[in-house]
């Protein structure tokens, strides 16, 4: 059975493994970025765990604007209690747990937290091939992002709550 819970510092090594499975070297968050996120935004950093093993995660800070900017990948602040947009800087599922609906469960949990904290919506960037997946979850494609994170093209997706 999969349990969703807030991140803990002891999760770091498993998170880094999944991050590097799911993203290229240029796209992947650094160990320092994960340590910062665990310390500052544990309230919006959710892990999916099964029998003590992390199977996936979703994380991101609250931002004031509807689109993600590249500076968020290197510097974030503690989340405000209410308002803003829930960003998703990272959503990854371990290879062994893919295609089982786990990413949808993580998005659903983030949406629940967002509603509970009166956020305006959930925003993320994704590669072109993932746009249809997020559209099925209620996100709207707002076109190419200004983000050049990892040296690739990203699309802005937004789900208004």
N, C-alpha and C positions, 0 to 999 in steps of 0.2 A: 504494500500500500504506500502511496506517495503522500508525504506530508509537506505542506507549504509553511514556511516559517521565516522570520527575519534572520538575516545573516549574522554570523558570529565570527570573531577573529580567528578561531580555530579552523574555519572553512577555507582559509586563504589558498592553501596549496591545491586543493581539489578544484577551486574556482579557476585558478590559473591554468590548470590542465584542460578544463572544458573550454576556456577562453581561447586557448591556442589550438584546440581541435576545430573550433568553429570560425576562427578568423585568421586571415593572413598575418604575417609578422608585422606588416605596416599598419594593419587595422586593429590588431589586438591591443587591449589595455595593458599597461605595464603593471608590475607588482606594486609600485608606488601609487599608481592610480587606484588600484583595488584597496590598498591600505587606507587611502584617503576616503574612499567611498564607504568602506566599512565603518570608519570612525565618524564620518559626518552625516551619512544618509542611511543608516541602518533601517530606519523606518520605511524607506522606499527601496530596499534592497532585499528581495525575496529569493529564497532558495527552495528548490524542490528536492526533498530528501527521501530516500528509500533504504531502510535498514542501515542507517548510518552513512550511506554514500550519497553525495550530491549528484543529482541527475540533470539539473539545469538551474538557471537563475535568470532574474530580470532585475535591472537596477537603473536608477537615474534620479537626478535632483529635480526639485521644483524650480521652474524658471518663469519669468514674467511675460515672455513673448511666446507666440505659438510655434516658433521654429527653433531647432537646435543650431547652435553656433559652435564652431570648432574649438573655441576656448574652453568649452565645457569638458573636453576630453583631457584637459590638463589641470584645470582649477575649478573647484566647486565650493559652494557654501552650504551651511546647515539649512535644512528645509524650514520654511515658515509653517506655522500650524495650519493655516487656512489659505485658500486662494491659489492663484497661479496655474501653470500648466505642468502636468506630470510629464517629464521627459523620460525617454527610454534610451539610455546610452549603450546598454548591453542587454541582449536576450540571447541565450545560448542553451542548447540541450546537448548532453553527451551523445556520442555516436550510438551507443547501445540503447538509448531511450528515445531516439527519433521516430517520427511517424506514429506516435501513440497519443497525440493530442496534448502533450505536456506544454508546449509553447502557448497554446490557447488557454490552458489553465492558469499559466503565469500572467498572461495578459488580463484574464478575467479577474484575478486577484488584485492586480494593479488598478484595474477599473474600480473595483469595490473600495479600495483604499482611497482612490481619487474622489469618489462620490462622498465617502465618509468625511473627507477633509475639504469638501466644497471647491474642488479644483474645476477649472473651466474645461479641461480636456486632457487628452494624452497625445503627446507628439513624439515622433521618432523619424529617423532617416533609415532608408534601406536601399539595397541594390535593386535594380530594375526587375530582376527575376522574382523578387519577393513581394512586389507590389500586389499581385493578385491574392496572395495569402492574407495580407493585412486588410485588403478590401473586403474579403469574406468575413473578417472580424469587425467590420463596421468603420474602418478607417477610410478617409477620403484622400486620394492622391492630389497633392497641391503642386506637382511638377518637380522639376530639378531643383535641388537644394544648392545653396551657396557653399555648402560644406565641400572641402577637398580632403577630408580626413583619409589618411592612408593612400592618397594620390588617386582616388577613384571617384566616379560619379555616384551621387546619392539622390534619392527622391524624398521630398517632405511628405509625410503622412500624418494626418491629424484626425482624431476622433473627439468630437465635441460631446461633452457629458451634460 
